[in-house]
Amino acid sequence: MELIRISHVAIQEIPQEHRRLLHKMYEDNDLEGAEEAGELINFLEQEAPGSFVGFEANDSVAPPCAYTEGHYPCDYYAPMWFVILVSAVVWEQYKDAVMKKEQEYKDSHKCKIVQRA
């Protein structure tokens, strides 16, 4: 299962009692632990397909193409990364609120893609 990349701010729209923190790390100081969390999510997907959704949360703001020619990266960097597990039922219940918060968060940092002439 691919983890959904989202800001930590947005995922907090899902109440704490409905999300499970599987791993937390500063920058990339525990990639092995992050891998183990990902493997657990994959195991759950094999055993109970479609029952859970995994997230990779970080509050850094940059468009996906930030480091390609013609784009400026945004300047907000957050060093903490989180791997979070949520049941699929809860995700469907809160998905709209989370995605709205995600867009608000990105907009608040005014990420802009440079249009080339």
Residue frames as a rotation matrix with the C-alpha (Angstrom) as fourth column:
MET 1
0.583 0.813 0.000 0.00
0.813 -0.583 0.000 0.00
0.000 0.000 -1.000 0.00
GLU 2
-0.340 -0.631 0.697 1.26
0.569 -0.729 -0.382 3.46
0.749 0.267 0.607 -0.85
LEU 3
-0.294 0.198 -0.935 1.24
0.858 -0.376 -0.350 5.84
-0.421 -0.905 -0.059 2.09
ILE 4
0.573 0.518 0.635 -0.71
0.703 -0.709 -0.055 9.04
0.422 0.478 -0.771 1.51
ARG 5
-0.588 -0.801 -0.112 1.60
0.781 -0.526 -0.336 12.06
0.210 -0.285 0.935 1.84
ILE 6
0.450 0.796 0.404 -0.09
0.514 -0.602 0.612 14.79
0.730 -0.068 -0.680 3.85
SER 7
-0.325 -0.535 0.780 0.71
-0.364 -0.690 -0.625 17.56
0.873 -0.487 0.029 6.32
HIS 8
-0.745 0.005 -0.667 0.67
0.571 0.521 -0.634 16.70
0.344 -0.853 -0.392 10.00
VAL 9
-0.880 0.460 -0.118 -1.55
-0.348 -0.793 -0.500 19.76
-0.323 -0.399 0.858 10.52
ALA 10
-0.320 0.802 -0.504 -4.22
-0.858 -0.019 0.513 18.35
0.402 0.597 0.694 8.18
ILE 11
-0.382 0.162 -0.910 -4.22
0.079 0.987 0.142 14.79
0.921 -0.018 -0.389 9.53
GLN 12
-0.971 -0.003 -0.239 -5.04
0.239 -0.055 -0.969 16.21
-0.011 -0.998 0.054 12.96
GLU 13
-0.456 0.889 -0.042 -8.55
-0.847 -0.419 0.327 16.89
0.273 0.184 0.944 11.63
ILE 14
0.201 0.437 -0.877 -9.06
-0.031 0.897 0.440 13.21
0.979 -0.061 0.194 12.47
PRO 15
0.686 0.094 0.722 -9.51
-0.680 -0.271 0.681 13.00
0.260 -0.958 -0.121 16.26
GLN 16
-0.284 -0.931 0.228 -6.58
-0.943 0.229 -0.240 11.46
0.172 -0.283 -0.944 18.14
GLU 17
-0.179 0.242 0.954 -8.64
-0.560 0.772 -0.301 8.47
-0.809 -0.587 -0.003 19.27
HIS 18
0.806 0.543 0.235 -9.19
-0.095 0.510 -0.855 7.50
-0.584 0.667 0.463 15.62
ARG 19
0.713 -0.643 -0.280 -5.57
-0.378 -0.016 -0.926 7.66
0.591 0.766 -0.254 14.42
ARG 20
0.894 -0.447 0.027 -2.63
0.268 0.583 0.767 5.56
-0.358 -0.679 0.641 15.50
LEU 21
0.557 -0.802 -0.219 0.91
-0.830 -0.528 -0.177 6.93
0.026 0.280 -0.960 15.42
LEU 22
0.976 -0.214 -0.046 3.13
0.210 0.974 -0.082 4.08
0.062 0.070 0.996 14.25
HIS 23
0.098 -0.995 -0.021 6.41
0.994 0.097 0.056 5.95
-0.054 -0.027 0.998 13.92
LYS 24
0.995 0.074 -0.061 7.88
0.074 -0.997 0.008 9.40
-0.060 -0.012 -0.998 14.52
MET 25
0.242 -0.970 0.026 11.32
0.940 0.241 0.240 10.54
-0.239 -0.033 0.971 13.47
TYR 26
0.527 -0.248 -0.813 13.46
-0.113 -0.968 0.222 13.65
-0.843 -0.025 -0.538 13.16
GLU 27
0.048 -0.427 -0.903 14.49
-0.961 -0.268 0.075 14.14
-0.274 0.864 -0.423 9.53
ASP 28
0.561 0.163 -0.811 15.81
-0.543 0.813 -0.212 10.77
0.625 0.560 0.545 8.40
ASN 29
-0.291 -0.789 0.541 17.45
-0.922 0.080 -0.379 9.57
0.255 -0.609 -0.751 11.62
ASP 30
-0.514 0.133 0.848 15.39
-0.384 0.848 -0.366 6.35
-0.767 -0.514 -0.384 11.87
LEU 31
-0.271 0.385 -0.882 14.59
-0.955 0.008 0.297 5.11
0.122 0.923 0.365 8.39
GLU 32
-0.881 -0.070 -0.468 14.59
-0.051 0.997 -0.053 1.52
0.471 -0.023 -0.882 9.64
GLY 33
-0.756 0.637 -0.150 11.76
0.255 0.076 -0.964 2.34
-0.603 -0.767 -0.220 12.04
ALA 34
-0.226 0.662 -0.715 9.84
-0.760 -0.579 -0.297 4.08
-0.610 0.476 0.634 9.26
GLU 35
-0.555 -0.054 -0.830 10.31
-0.685 0.597 0.419 1.00
0.473 0.801 -0.368 7.05
GLU 36
-0.961 0.192 -0.199 8.99
0.269 0.814 -0.515 -1.25
0.063 -0.548 -0.834 9.83
ALA 37
-0.448 0.840 -0.306 5.89
-0.155 -0.410 -0.899 0.94
-0.880 -0.355 0.314 10.16
GLY 38
-0.190 0.320 -0.928 5.38
-0.970 -0.207 0.127 0.71
-0.152 0.924 0.350 6.40
GLU 39
-0.801 -0.163 -0.576 5.78
-0.299 0.942 0.150 -3.08
0.518 0.292 -0.804 6.54
LEU 40
-0.826 0.563 -0.021 3.15
0.247 0.329 -0.911 -3.27
-0.506 -0.758 -0.411 9.30
ILE 41
-0.144 0.790 -0.596 0.72
-0.619 -0.542 -0.569 -1.30
-0.772 0.287 0.567 7.13
ASN 42
-0.362 -0.049 -0.931 1.45
-0.876 0.359 0.322 -3.61
0.319 0.932 -0.173 4.18
PHE 43
-0.984 0.001 -0.180 0.85
0.065 0.933 -0.354 -6.65
0.168 -0.360 -0.918 6.41
LEU 44
-0.531 0.839 -0.122 -2.49
0.014 -0.135 -0.991 -5.25
-0.847 -0.528 0.060 7.54
GLU 45
-0.095 0.464 -0.881 -3.44
-0.919 -0.381 -0.102 -4.59
-0.383 0.800 0.463 3.92
GLN 46
-0.687 -0.210 -0.695 -2.67
-0.520 0.811 0.269 -8.22
0.507 0.546 -0.666 3.04
GLU 47
-0.947 0.255 -0.196 -4.62
0.321 0.717 -0.619 -9.59
-0.017 -0.649 -0.761 5.98
ALA 48
-0.035 0.951 -0.308 -7.58
0.716 -0.192 -0.671 -7.20
-0.697 -0.244 -0.674 5.82
PRO 49
-0.699 -0.331 0.634 -7.61
0.710 -0.422 0.563 -5.53
0.081 0.844 0.530 2.37
GLY 50
-0.315 0.546 0.777 -9.15
0.295 -0.721 0.626 -2.07
0.902 0.427 0.066 2.32
SER 51
0.460 0.552 -0.695 -9.55
0.792 0.098 0.602 -1.87
0.401 -0.828 -0.392 6.10
PHE 52
0.397 -0.428 -0.812 -6.84
0.580 -0.568 0.583 0.70
-0.711 -0.703 0.023 6.82
VAL 53
0.811 -0.245 0.531 -5.19
0.312 -0.587 -0.747 3.75
0.495 0.772 -0.400 5.28
GLY 54
0.250 -0.819 -0.516 -1.56
0.910 0.016 0.415 4.70
-0.332 -0.573 0.749 5.95
PHE 55
0.955 0.075 0.288 -0.21
0.166 -0.937 -0.308 8.25
0.246 0.342 -0.907 6.00
GLU 56
-0.142 -0.974 -0.174 3.23
0.985 -0.120 -0.127 9.81
0.103 -0.190 0.976 5.85
ALA 57
0.816 0.568 0.111 2.79
0.535 -0.813 0.229 13.19
0.220 -0.128 -0.967 7.52
ASN 58
-0.340 -0.885 -0.317 5.17
0.908 -0.397 0.136 16.12
-0.247 -0.242 0.938 7.50
ASP 59
0.551 0.652 -0.521 4.50
0.565 -0.750 -0.343 19.86
-0.614 -0.105 -0.782 7.65
SER 60
-0.616 -0.738 -0.273 7.13
0.202 -0.484 0.851 20.93
-0.761 0.470 0.448 5.11
VAL 61
0.545 0.832 -0.100 5.44
0.166 -0.224 -0.960 22.80
-0.822 0.507 -0.260 2.30
ALA 62
-0.550 -0.647 -0.528 6.66
-0.477 -0.277 0.834 22.44
-0.686 0.711 -0.156 -1.25
PRO 63
0.536 0.709 -0.458 4.91
-0.798 0.251 -0.547 21.59
-0.274 0.659 0.701 -4.49
PRO 64
0.743 -0.218 0.633 5.81
0.161 0.976 0.147 18.10
-0.650 -0.008 0.760 -5.79
CYS 65
0.629 -0.499 0.597 7.83
0.719 0.079 -0.691 19.68
0.297 0.863 0.408 -8.59
ALA 66
0.947 -0.127 -0.296 9.67
0.064 -0.827 0.558 22.12
-0.315 -0.547 -0.775 -6.30
TYR 67
0.192 -0.978 -0.081 13.14
-0.159 -0.113 0.981 21.15
-0.968 -0.176 -0.177 -7.39
THR 68
0.077 -0.136 0.988 12.64
0.919 0.395 -0.017 20.99
-0.387 0.909 0.155 -11.14
GLU 69
-0.869 -0.478 0.131 13.51
0.485 -0.767 0.419 23.77
-0.100 0.428 0.898 -13.53
GLY 70
-0.588 0.626 0.513 11.02
0.074 -0.590 0.804 26.62
0.806 0.510 0.300 -13.52
HIS 71
0.554 0.800 -0.232 9.73
0.298 0.069 0.952 26.21
0.778 -0.596 -0.200 -10.00
TYR 72
-0.319 -0.591 0.741 10.60
-0.589 -0.489 -0.644 27.78
0.743 -0.641 -0.192 -6.68
PRO 73
-0.362 0.207 -0.909 10.56
0.628 0.774 -0.074 25.59
0.689 -0.598 -0.410 -3.59
CYS 74
0.683 0.574 0.452 8.55
-0.031 -0.596 0.803 26.92
0.730 -0.562 -0.389 -0.69
ASP 75
-0.232 -0.919 0.318 10.63
-0.339 -0.230 -0.912 27.96
0.912 -0.319 -0.258 2.26
TYR 76
0.297 0.335 0.894 8.85
-0.953 0.037 0.302 26.23
0.068 -0.942 0.330 5.14
TYR 77
-0.201 -0.467 -0.861 10.70
-0.318 0.863 -0.393 23.17
0.927 0.195 -0.321 6.37
ALA 78
0.507 0.358 0.784 9.58
-0.860 0.160 0.484 20.88
0.047 -0.920 0.389 9.21
PRO 79
-0.445 -0.861 -0.246 12.01
-0.838 0.497 -0.226 18.18
0.317 0.105 -0.943 10.37
MET 80
-0.567 0.250 0.785 9.51
-0.462 0.692 -0.554 15.80
-0.682 -0.677 -0.277 12.03
TRP 81
-0.524 0.385 -0.760 7.98
-0.647 0.402 0.648 12.91
0.555 0.831 0.038 10.07
PHE 82
-0.390 0.514 0.764 5.09
-0.679 0.400 -0.616 10.72
-0.622 -0.759 0.193 11.19
VAL 83
-0.805 0.302 -0.511 3.68
-0.194 0.679 0.708 7.41
0.561 0.669 -0.488 9.95
ILE 84
-0.617 0.694 0.370 0.02
-0.651 -0.186 -0.736 7.21
-0.442 -0.695 0.567 10.93
LEU 85
-0.921 0.378 -0.097 -2.61
0.277 0.808 0.520 4.49
0.275 0.452 -0.849 10.57
VAL 86
-0.567 0.824 0.016 -6.35
-0.704 -0.474 -0.528 5.18
-0.427 -0.311 0.849 10.28
SER 87
-0.407 0.510 0.758 -9.22
0.427 0.839 -0.336 2.79
-0.808 0.187 -0.559 9.61
ALA 88
-0.884 0.084 0.459 -10.72
0.436 -0.203 0.877 3.15
0.167 0.975 0.143 6.14
VAL 89
0.113 0.991 -0.068 -14.15
0.925 -0.080 0.372 3.87
0.363 -0.104 -0.926 7.67
VAL 90
0.348 -0.067 -0.935 -12.76
0.619 -0.733 0.283 6.78
-0.704 -0.677 -0.214 9.71
TRP 91
-0.740 -0.669 -0.078 -10.79
0.346 -0.477 0.808 8.07
-0.577 0.570 0.585 6.70
GLU 92
-0.545 0.610 0.575 -13.98
0.690 -0.063 0.721 8.21
0.476 0.790 -0.387 4.61
GLN 93
0.436 0.752 -0.494 -15.73
0.899 -0.335 0.282 10.06
0.047 -0.567 -0.822 7.42
TYR 94
0.498 -0.320 -0.806 -13.01
0.315 -0.799 0.512 12.73
-0.808 -0.509 -0.297 7.77
LYS 95
-0.137 -0.657 0.741 -11.46
0.932 0.168 0.322 12.77
-0.336 0.735 0.590 4.28
ASP 96
0.383 0.346 0.857 -13.18
0.707 -0.707 -0.030 15.98
0.595 0.617 -0.515 3.10
ALA 97
1.000 -0.007 -0.030 -12.23
0.016 -0.712 0.702 17.88
-0.026 -0.702 -0.711 6.27
VAL 98
0.343 -0.937 0.068 -8.63
0.434 0.223 0.873 16.64
-0.833 -0.270 0.483 6.07
MET 99
-0.152 -0.411 0.899 -8.24
0.988 -0.026 0.155 17.56
-0.040 0.911 0.410 2.40
LYS 100
0.713 0.438 0.548 -9.81
0.442 -0.887 0.135 20.99
0.545 0.145 -0.826 3.01
LYS 101
0.887 -0.429 -0.172 -7.36
-0.018 -0.404 0.915 21.62
-0.462 -0.808 -0.366 5.86
GLU 102
0.083 -0.885 0.459 -4.49
0.749 0.359 0.557 20.40
-0.657 0.298 0.692 3.66
GLN 103
0.104 0.007 0.995 -5.39
0.885 -0.457 -0.089 22.93
0.454 0.889 -0.053 0.95
GLU 104
0.940 0.257 0.224 -5.79
0.117 -0.860 0.496 25.73
0.320 -0.440 -0.839 3.50
TYR 105
0.636 -0.763 -0.118 -2.40
0.253 0.062 0.965 24.87
-0.729 -0.644 0.232 4.95
LYS 106
-0.146 -0.686 0.713 -0.70
0.945 0.117 0.306 24.94
-0.293 0.718 0.631 1.56
ASP 107
0.371 0.375 0.849 -2.49
0.675 -0.738 0.030 28.16
0.638 0.562 -0.527 0.60
SER 108
0.979 0.013 -0.203 -1.40
0.166 -0.626 0.762 29.80
-0.117 -0.780 -0.615 3.86
HIS 109
0.166 -0.985 -0.046 2.20
0.383 0.021 0.923 29.31
-0.909 -0.171 0.381 2.77
LYS 110
0.646 0.240 -0.724 1.43
-0.426 -0.674 -0.603 30.81
-0.633 0.699 -0.333 -0.63
CYS 111
-0.306 -0.706 0.639 3.21
0.247 0.589 0.769 28.14
-0.919 0.393 -0.006 -2.65
LYS 112
0.602 0.470 -0.646 3.33
-0.460 -0.457 -0.761 29.34
-0.653 0.755 -0.059 -6.21
ILE 113
0.201 -0.506 0.839 4.45
0.734 0.645 0.213 27.59
-0.648 0.573 0.501 -9.35
VAL 114
-0.268 -0.400 -0.877 6.42
-0.266 -0.844 0.466 29.83
-0.926 0.358 0.120 -11.69
GLN 115
0.730 0.520 0.444 4.95
0.341 0.287 -0.895 30.08
-0.593 0.805 0.032 -15.17
ARG 116
-0.396 -0.918 0.034 7.63
0.399 -0.139 0.906 30.12
-0.827 0.372 0.421 -17.83
ALA 117
0.226 0.447 -0.866 7.15
-0.516 -0.699 -0.495 32.45
-0.826 0.559 0.073 -20.78
